[in-house]
Amino acid sequence: MREISSSKRRWWAAAAYLVWASALLWLLFTGRYQNFLRPGFWALLLWALAVLLLFAAALFWARPSLPAGGMPAVPGIRLLVMLLPLIYVMAAQEQTLGSHALKNRLSEPAYMERFARGSPAIVEGDNPLVTLLDILQNFKAYEGRKITTQGMVYRDETVPPGHILVFRFLIVCCAADALPAGALVSHEEVDSFEQDTWVSVEGTLGLKDVGDLTFPLIQAERITRMDPPKDPYLFPRLF
């Protein structure tokens, strides 16, 4: 009787590994892992999937090697802890980092000013579509020029009247290390755009001092609402 109970416990543990493996497989095939992980890191999920399958196979087919006392009880709470993160994974699929995350991560925005002093680059064409990361890294190349960029709307008491902050998050590895990239936007209709609305901004790039900090500023000629892009995050090159 004790041997049967031991086998059942092993099968429950193996089933938990298989549930996790199924979740990783789903994330890989749908591409939804990109909601919180850099796209190029799919290979890490593939390795994790292989390890989970090996663990499950070992539990299904391995024979108990414990004394007659049987396998120690695996508390149900241990399995619950293993499966609990899956609730977050499923719940977070349609959510991306937005203004709430920005407010918590904008406590040290001086790095944006340092980016804005980036080295010049050669840019061809009029009114190029550039990312907020392009603006921060190659500010001198776009200064004084008409550009178009895209991002989410943010405003609070620190944003000057008649302005909004248009931002996106930069992800080097995963959502845990996300940092905001943003530019102030001035336009007479900025108050008509709600928090976290995705917008396309067309205007001339300059700089604006806000307190002790200097931000990129787009003097907008046109702001239009847009659907969220397929890839809401920006991914700096690793090498």
Stockholm file with secondary structure:
# STOCKHOLM 1.0

chainA/1-239         MREISSSKRRWWAAAAYLVWASALLWLLFTGRYQNFLRPGFWALLLWALAVLLLFAAALFWARPSLPAGGMPAVPGIRLLVMLLPLIYVMAAQEQTLGSHALKNRLSEPAYMERFARGSPAIVEGDNPLVTLLDILQNFKAYEGRKITTQGMVYRDETVPPGHILVFRFLIVCCAADALPAGALVSHEEVDSFEQDTWVSVEGTLGLKDVGDLTFPLIQAERITRMDPPKDPYLFPRLF
#=GR chainA/1-239 SS CHHHHHHHHHHHHHHHHHHHHHHHHHHHHHTGGGGTBCGGGHHHHHHHHHHHHHHHHHHHHCCCCSCTTCSCCCCHHHHHHHHHHHHHHHHTTTCCCCHHHHHHHCSCTHHHHHHTTCCCCCCCSSSCBCCHHHHHHSHHHHTTSEEEEEEEEECCTTSCTTEEEEEEEECSSBGGGCEEEEEEEECTTGGGSCTTCEEEEEEEEEEEEETTEEEEEEEEEEEEECCCCSSCSBCCCCC
#=GC SS_cons         CHHHHHHHHHHHHHHHHHHHHHHHHHHHHHTGGGGTBCGGGHHHHHHHHHHHHHHHHHHHHCCCCSCTTCSCCCCHHHHHHHHHHHHHHHHTTTCCCCHHHHHHHCSCTHHHHHHTTCCCCCCCSSSCBCCHHHHHHSHHHHTTSEEEEEEEEECCTTSCTTEEEEEEEECSSBGGGCEEEEEEEECTTGGGSCTTCEEEEEEEEEEEEETTEEEEEEEEEEEEECCCCSSCSBCCCCC
//
